[in-house]
Amino acid sequence: MESTIIKNDLLECAVDADGIATITIHMVNESTNLFSIDFIRCYLDTAKQAVENPEVKGVIVTSAHRDFMAGADLKFLSNPPEDKNELFQGILEVHKGFRAVEQAGKPFVAAINGTVLGGGYELVLTCHHRIAINNPKHRIGLPEVNLGLLPGGGGTQRLTYLIGVPKATMYILQGRQFRPAKAKQEGYIDQLVDSQEELTLAAKKWILEVANSTQPWDDRSYKIPQGGLMTKSGAETMIGGIGNLRKKTHGNYPGAKYAMACIHDGIGLPIDRGLEVEARYFVKAFYSKEAQNLIRTGFFAINEAKKGKLKPEGYDFYKVNKVGVLGAGMMGAGIAYVSAMAGMDVVLKDLSVDNAEKGKGYSKDLLQKKVFKARMSKDEMQNILNKITPTDKASDLSGCDLIIEAVFEDLDIKAKVTKEAEAEIDNNKIYASNTSTIPITLLAEASERPKNFIGMHFFSPVDKMPLVELITGKETSDYAIAAAVDYVTQIGKIPIVVNDSRGFFTSRVFSTFTCEGALMLLEGVPPALIENVAKRVGMPVGPLAITDEISLTLPLHIMKASKELLNDATQKLFDLYTKMAIENGREGKKCGKGFYDYPKGGKKHLWEGLKEMFPSDLNYLDAGTVGKRMLHIMALESYRCLQEGVLKTTTDGDVGSLTGFGFPPFTGGVFSYIDFVGVDVFVKECDDFAARFGARFAIPDTLRKMAEDGKTFY
């Protein structure tokens, strides 16, 4: 006979005839369970009642939601309380509560029925035994460093006791999430089962037959795997880890540094002192600007965009069952792949069936890698490949809900394929152009239905890059925008919506990064300094390497098409790219030589000839100025996009910059970066750069007024 002792909108606790209490976490007002202040208080109170009940032999902790617990309540994390000490004392009280449960003398088992991350996994760690369903879709881990934080519920201490200093340090700093089978192998959990029924039975069996209510950190005879901090492996981890951390983060992510400090400073102390050490470092990370930037943009804004928040209201969901892709090059092939992976039928059209088949081969190569890694069966691979139809016939586009043109960046070619494809689809269907620079209004002139014509700018490689920039032309309707947003969310990408302009937002802003790198090369800044500083300030790749990737002939092509826009700086760039690509045949990576050399079977390296062609002066600019020039110019151009109405909101700019061209995540994006620097400081530094390096750093009056009024973007 089961009796319920507690039931509210956070959890339920019942005791069965065997004396087993089950705490079932079920936050009825949330789509998933969250490690929130209210929940922690309720859980600790419930756990206390369970252990004080003489009829209870042990406690099972599980979830009524599909996931066990998604992690901390970020609504709280995004609004830090003003009193830091009050938060610190509150965390200590939470630790005392969990320690009381651990040491109460009754066994707790975590019955993990779904994904458990962050604070949820830290709750699991307070249990004496951990059992999970072996479902490869589930994830287990501590990803807090990805949000600029560190595990603040005891994770840095308890996990280190369980799996040892080397592995805990690496996995916490990487924010690793494991499938249950791998989590068991790594020591995150103790036992695997195959079903919900087995999960409940296994948890009860452990309490009734095996139960141990002493945690490893309370067992004086317990030895940490691979030894503690003062062993050879522990010391080597810390010594090597400090250098590796600095190399990877360049000091831009204090949460990661503090996480490592938690392990270093805490693991040699008694567990209660170690938890206090962790609490102090957590508060430091929590109040850092980097963490707040990552939470605001990296979590909330990106997730809201991914859910289609930008979709105009009043339109039904536009389900895309069949999509036509024009052009089977790398971009078109990538679009075909992500569409087929989302369950859509794809018509991949090129000038010849052979070309289209090659485009389909791109999907086959990607899918075979999944099969090789046992993430997909051969039958599943074939089912997806069967969805892609290679063709050279426009008539095969009949019945498509959406056409995406991804042909060469030539206005005449695009106009031709537009007319050909539009004739095959119904009047209420959507036509999109995957252009990166040509104005959508100009491209839409070839369309019979410009209201249903929209820009859909993907990024390469499509299967990896998360952003899709939707561009509205002069006549693009809300219906077309809504349909495009729905398609992007169906393929699991992140949409932003911007207004028409040459280069739109992402290409226009990112080009300032590559151009600034080239201009500094011309001025005498050593190329290695340019590339290394770019990575030090948080960009994934240096501007010269990026220019090689896109080819030096592309900016030349764009400049020739818009000669009327050439100014002093762009004329210098035109001459530089001409000298490199035309006069010296160094067009970039595609031909094996550009700013870098690309030896076959070897690692790329900066071309030695740059020293002679662009003599360097090591004392010309300091590294700080080099880094600021690259980030400031992108942020400034983004503000101009906002002022001109290309961008609709600062959030769109932040999301687009993080997910589209890799603006440093710790800054929160291009507009958060201006706040991060300080609007007044940013304006002063740009004024200095304008005087020293050129008018491209000139500050708009409205931004100067913001600085004078002490205003910020967030």
N, C-alpha and C positions, 0 to 999 in steps of 0.2 A: 504494500500500500504506500503510495507516494503522497507526501504532504508538502504543500507550497508554503514557505516561510516568508518569502519576499517576492513581490512583483511590482515593478514600476516601468516607466518608459525608457529605462536604461538597461535593466537586467531582470532576471528572474532566478530565484534559488529554491530548489526543491530537494527533499530528502527521501530516498527510497527505502524499501523494507530491509535492505542490506546495510543501511546506515551510511550510504554514499550520498553526499550532497553534490548537486550539480548546479554550478553558477552558469547560466546561459546569458551571454551578453547579447542584448537585442535593443539597439537604439532605434526606437520606432519613428523618431522624428528625423532620422538621418538615413541616407541611402546606404551607408556602410557604418560600421562601428569605428569610433574615434577615441583616441587616448586623450580625453579632455579632463579639465579640473573637476567638473561635476561627476564624471564617470569614476575617476580615481577615488573620490570621497565615498561615493556609493559602493564601489567595489570593496574598499577596505573595511567599511562598516559591515557589509554583508559577509565578508571573509571572517571578520572578528566574531560575528554571531555564529557562524558555522563551526569555528574551532572551539568556541565556548559551549556548544551544544554537546552534552555527553553522549548522545545517540550517534553522533557523526564520527565515522572512522577515518574518512578522508574526503577530499573535495576534487571534483572534476570541473575544469574551467573550459567552456566551449562557446560557440557562437550560433545564433539563429540566422544570422545573415549569411550570404554566399561566401563572403570573406570573413576570416576570423577578426582581423582588425587592420585597417588601412594605415594606421599611424596616428600621429598627433593631430589635434584640431588646429589647423593652420589659421583659422579665423582668430584664434587667440594669439598665435605666434606672430601674426601680421600687425597686431596692435599691442606692443609691449607696455606693461604697466609702468608708470613713471618711477615708482620706487623700486630700485634695483635690489636693495637689501630685503625688502618685503618678499620679492620673488625668490631670492636666495633662501630665506628662512622657510618659505612655503615648500620649496623643493626638498629641504632637509626634513620637513615634517612628512612628506610623501615617502622619503627613504625610510624613515623610522617606522611608518605604517607597514611598508612591504617587508622590512626586516622582522617586525613582530609576527607577521604571517609566516615567514620562512622558519622562524624559530619557535613556533607555537607547539610543535610536537605532532602535528597531524599532516599527512602527506597531501600535496596538491599536484594534480596532473593536468597539463595543458593538452586538451583534445583538439588539435588544430585541423579544422575542416576546410580551410581555404587559405588565401594569401594572408600573411601576417608580416607587417613591416614596422620599422621604427619603434615608437612607443609600445605598439602592440607586441612586438617581439620582446621588448624589455619586460613587459608583463609576463610573457611566457617564461622568461629566464628566472623569474621569481618562483616559478613552480619547480617541484622537485623532480618531475619527469615530464618529458615532452614527446608526444606521439602525433604524427601527421599522416593525412591521407596522401598516398603516393600519386598525386595528379600533376603531370608535367606543366599544366597551366598555372599552378599555384607558385607563389614566390615567397621566400623567407629571407629576411635580412635587415640590415641597419643602413638605410640610404641617406641619413641625415646630412652628411657632408655635402651632398649634392644641392642642398638648400642653404649652404653656408653655416650650418649648425654642427652639432655633434650629439651623439646619443646622451640624453640628459636624464634618463630613468634608470641608470645603473649599467647600461650596456657596455661601456668601455671597460668596466671592472669585471662584471660577471662573465662576459664572453671571453675575456682574456684568461680567466681561471679555467674555463671549459676547454678552449682549443689552443691556448698557449700564446706567448707574446708575438712570435713571428707572424702567425696566420691572423690573429686578431688585429694586429696593427695594419697589416696589408688590406684586409677585407673591410675594416672600418674606414680607412682612408680612401678606399676605392668606392665606398658605398655599395658594396656587392650585394646582389640579390640572387639566391639560388633556387633551383627547382628542389622539391622535397628530397629526391634521391641523392642529389649532390649535397644538400644541407645535412642529411644523415651522415654521409661520408666525411664531411668536414667537422662534424661534432656539434652542429647547431641544434639538432634534435636527437632523441635517443632511439626512436622506434618508428617504423613505417607500417601502415595497413593499407588495404585496397578499397575500403568502402566506409560509408558512414556507420553502418551497423557494426563492422569490425572495430571501428574507432571507439565506440562506446563500450563494447565488450572488453577490448584491450585495456582501456583506462580503468574499468572496474576490476579487472583481473589483477592489474598491477597493484592497486590499492589493497585488495584482499589477500594477495599471495606474496608480493615482493616488497611492498612499500618501505621506502627509506625517507625519513623526514629530516635528514641532515644534509644541508647543501655542501658542496665541495669546499667553498670558502669558509665554512664553519667546522670543517673536519681537519684537525691538526695533523693527521697522517697523510692528507691528500697532497699529491705532488702535481704541480702545473705541467701539462704536456710540454716537452722540449725544455723544461726548466723555466725558472722565473727570470726576472730582469737582470739579476747579478750572475747569470750564467753566460757561457760563450755565445749561445744562440740569441739570448736576449740582448746582450751588449752589441753584437753584430747587427741585429735588427735596428736598434736605436741609432747606432753610428751611421750605418748605410741609409737608414730611412730618412734621417734628417736631410742628407744631401739629395736623395731622390725626391723628397717632398718639395724642397726648394727648387729643384730642376723642373718639376711638373707644374707647380703653382706660382713660382716666382714671388711668393709672399702675398699673392692677391686673395687668398682664401684663408682667412684666419681661423675659421672653424676647423679646417683640417690640421692646422698647426696645434690648435688647442686640444684636438682629439688625441694627437700623438703625445702631447704633454700630460694628458689625463692618465694614459697608460704608463708613461715614464715615471710620473710623480706619485701615482696612486697604487700601483700594483704591488709595491714593496711594503705597503702599510696594511694594517688590519682593515677588513672590508668596510667598516663604518667610516673610517678616516678616508679611505679611497673614494667612497661615495661623496664625501664632503668636498674632496679635491675636484671631482667631476662636476659637482654643482657649481663651484666657483668658476670653472672654465666655461661651463654651459652659459652662465649669465654673461660672461664676456662675449662669447660668440653671438648670443641672442640679441644683444644690443648693438652689434656691429652694423655699419651701413651696408656691408656686403651681404649679410644674411637677409636684411629687410629688402634689399634689391632683388635677391634671388627668390624670395618668397612672393613678393608682389608681382614680378614679371615672370620669373622662371616657373612659378607654380600657378598662381591664380589667373593671371592674364592669359597665359598660354593655354591652360585648360579650358577657360571660358571660350577662347577663340576656337579651340578644337571641337567644342560642343556646338558651334555654329551661332554664337551670340550675335555676330554681325549680320545675320540674315534679316532682311526687311520683314516687318510684321505683316500678317494677313495672307500669307501664301502657304498653300498645302505643301507637304513634303514632296520634292521632285525626285522620284526614284529613277535612277539610271539603270536600265536593264541591258542596253546595248549602246556601245560607244564606238565611234569611228575615229581612228587616228591617222592623220595624213602625214606621211613621212616616216620612214622606218630607220632613221639614223639613231644615234645613241639616245637622244631626247625622246623621240617618238616611241622607240622600243621600250624605254623606261616607263613611259605613260601607259603603254599597252600592258606591261607587267603588273603595275600597281592596280590597274583597273581589273584585270583578270583575277588577281589575288583577292579582290573585293567581291568576286562572284559575278562580274559583268561579262557579257559577251563582247568581244573586241574584233573590229574589222581593221586590220593594219594594212593600209594602202601605200604603195610606192609606185615608182615608174615601171618597175618590173616585179614579177612574182619572186624572182631570185632575191632581189633587194629586200622585199617584204619577208621572205623566209629567213634571211639573215637577221632581220629585226626580231623575228620570233625566236631565233636562236639565242638571243640575249636572255630571254626569259628562261629558256631551257637551261642555260649555264647557271643562272641564279638558283633555280629550283633544284638542280642536281647537287648543289652545295648543301642545300637543306636536307636532301635525302642522305647524303654522305654523313652529315652530322646527326642523323636519326631524328630530325625535327619534322620529317614528312615522309610518308610512304611513297613508293613508286606509283601506286594507283592514284594517290592524291595529286602527285606531280602531273600525271598524264591528264587528269580531269581538268586541271588548270590550263595546260597547254592546249587542250581541245577547245577551250573558249576563245583562242586567238586564231582568227582566219586571215592568212596572208593573201593579198590580192593586188591586182593592178587595175581592177574595174571599179569605176565610180558607182555603178549600179548595185554593188554589194553593200553600199552604205544605206540602202533603203531600210527603213525601220529603226534607224538609230535615234536615240533620245538626245544625244549630244555628239557633236563633231569637234575634235580638237586638232587644229592645224599646227604641225610642228615641222614645217619645211624651212629651207634656207632663208636667211634674213634678207629677202629681196622683195620689194613692193610689188613688182610685176608678177613674180612667181606666186606670191601669196594671193594676189587678186585672181589669178587664173584658177587656182585650186578652190578658192572660195566659191566662185560661180559654179564650178563643176559639182562640188559637194552639196551646196545648198539646194540644188535642183532635185536632189534625191531624198530630202527629208521633209517632214510635215512642217507647215507654217508655224506651229507652236513650239518647235524644238529649238535648241540652243546651239549656236555656233561660237567657238572660242578659238582665239589665236594665241599660240604659245610664243609670242614675240618677247624679246628682252629689251628692245629699244624703240621700235617704230610706234608712233602714236596710234592708239586704237581707233580714234576718230578718222584718221587717214585710212587705215586698213578697212574700216567699215564702209567706205565709199564704194567698195566692190560688192557689197552685200545688198540683196533685195529686201532684207529685213534687219536694218541696223538696230532696231529696238532689242532684238534677240542676239546681238553681236557683243561679245565681251572678251577682254584680254584674260588669259589664264597662264601666268608666267610660272613655270616649274623651274626647279634648280637641279643641277647635275651633281652626282647621279640621283635620278628620281627616286630610286628605291630607298635611298638613305636620307635625302634631304627632306625635312618635315614641312617646309613652307610652300604655299602656293599663293602668289600675289595676283589677286583679281583686280583688273583695271577696267573702269567704266569709261566708255566713250561718251561723246556729246549726247547721243541718243539712246544709250543703253538703258533699258527699263529695269525697275525694281524686280519685275518677274524674272528677268535674266540673271540678276544678281542673286536672287533667292535660289534659283535653280543651280547656279554655279557653286554657291556656298554648300548646298546640299550634296552636290557631287563630291566636293573636296572632303567633306566630313565622311562620306561613304567610303572613300579610299583611305581614311585614317590620317589625312594631312591637316595642316593648320592653315586656315584662310585668313588673309587680311584683304580689305577692300580699299583701293586707292583711286584717285581721279587721274585722268589722262595727262600725260606729259612725256616729253622725250626722255627715255630712260626710267620713267615712272619713279618709284621711290628706291627700290633696292639697287637697281643697276646704276641709277644716277648717283646715289650716295656711295656705294662701294667703289665706283670708279674714282672717287676723290682719294680713296686709300691707295689704290695702285698708282694713281698719278702723283700723289705726294711722295711716294717712295722713289719714283723715277726722277722727280724734280730734285730730291735730295741727293740722288746719285750724281746728277748734273752739277750740283753745287759743290760736290767734293766730299760728301759723306761716304765713308767706306761701305761697300755693299754688304759686307758681313755684319757691320754694325746695324744697318737698316733692317736686315732680316732678323737678326737676333733680338733686337729691341722690340720689334713688332710682336714677337712671341712672348717676350718678357712682360709686355703690357697686356697680354691676354688674347691676342689674335692667334688663330690656329696656324696660320701660314704667313710668311712674309710677303710684302707687296710685289717683289720681283719674281718670286716663285709663282704667285698667282697670275701675274701677267704672262709668264711662260705657259701656264696651263690653258689660258684662254687664247693664247697666241698674240704676238705683237702686231700681226696684220689686222686683227679685229678693231683695235682702237684707231688704226690708220684708216680703215674702211669707214668707220663712224665719223671721223674728223673730215674726211673728204666729202661725205654726204652732208655735212653741215659746216661748210667753210665760213659761212657768215658768222658763226659763233666763236671762231678762233680769236684768242686774245694773246697777250704776251706769254702767259704760262703755257697755254695749249699749243702755241706755235713752237715753243721749245720742245714740248713733248712730241709734236709731229716730226720735228727734225731728229729727235733721239730715236724714235721708232723706225723712221726711214733709214737712218744710219745703221741700226742694228739689223732690221729685217730685210731691207731691200739691198743696201750696199754690201752687207756682210753675210747675208743669207741666214741670219740667226732668227728664225721666225717663232721659236718657242719649242715646247716639249714635243709637239707633233712631228717636228723634223729632227729631233734629237739634239738641238742646240738653240739656246736663247741667252738669257742672262745666266743660265746654268748650262753645264754640259751633262748629257745623259748617256754615259757609257753603257753599252750592252752588258747586262749581267752585273753591273756595278752600281754604286750609289751615286746619285746626282751630286754635283758640287758646283759652286760658283765658277764661272768661266774666268780663267786667268787673264784673258785679254781685257777684262773690264778695268784692270789697274792702269793699263796703258791708254785705253780709250777715254776713261773718266778718272783722271788723277785724283787721289784722295788726300785729304788733309785731316789727320787724326784729331787735331785740336780745333777744328772748325765748329763743331756742335757737340754739346754734351748729350749723353744718352737720354736724360730726362726730357730735353727739348725735342729730340727725335721722336720719342714715344708720344709726347703730347701733340705734336704736329699731326701725327697720323690719326689719333682719336679725336682731337678737337675739330679737324676739318670735316670728318664724317658727321659729328654731332651738329656742327654749324650748318652743313648742307641739309641735314634733316630738319633743322628749324626753318630753313628757307622753304622746304617742301610743305611744312605745316602752315607757314605764313601764306604761301601761294595757293593753298587748298588742295595740293596733291595728296597730302595726308589729312585724314579727317580728325584723328585724335592722336595724342601723344602715346597712348597705349599701343595703337597700331604700329607706330614707329618703333617702340621698344620691342614688341613681339617680333616684328619683321626683321629688325636688326640682329636679334639674338638667333633666330631660327633660319634666316635667309642668308646672311653673310658672316656669321660668327663673331659679331661684336662681343667683347669680353663679357661673359655672363655675370661676373661679380659686380659689374656696374649697373645691371638691370636694364641695359639698353641705352640708346642714343640720348634720350631725354633724361632718363634717370642719371646718366653720366654727367650731364650738366649740373644737376642737383648735387651729385656725388662730389664733383670738383668744387661746387659753390658757384651760383650764377654770377656773383660779382667777380670772383676770381677768374672764372671762365672768360668773361668779357674783357677784363684787364689783360689777360694773357693773349687773347685773340687780337686785341689792339696792338700789343707788342709784336706779334707775328705779322700783322698787316704791314707795320712799318718796316720790318726787317725782310719779309719774304714775299709780300705781294698782296694785292687787293682782294684775293680770294678769301682772306681771313677777315674782311670787313664785316663789322657787326651791324645787323639790321637795327633800326631805331627802336622797334618794339621790344627787342631782347635787351637793349641797353636800358629801356624804361623799366623792364622787369627787375634788372639789377639795382637800379636806383630806388625802386619801391620795396626792395627786399623780398620780392615774391619768388616762389619756387614752382616747379611743375607738379610736384606731389606733396 
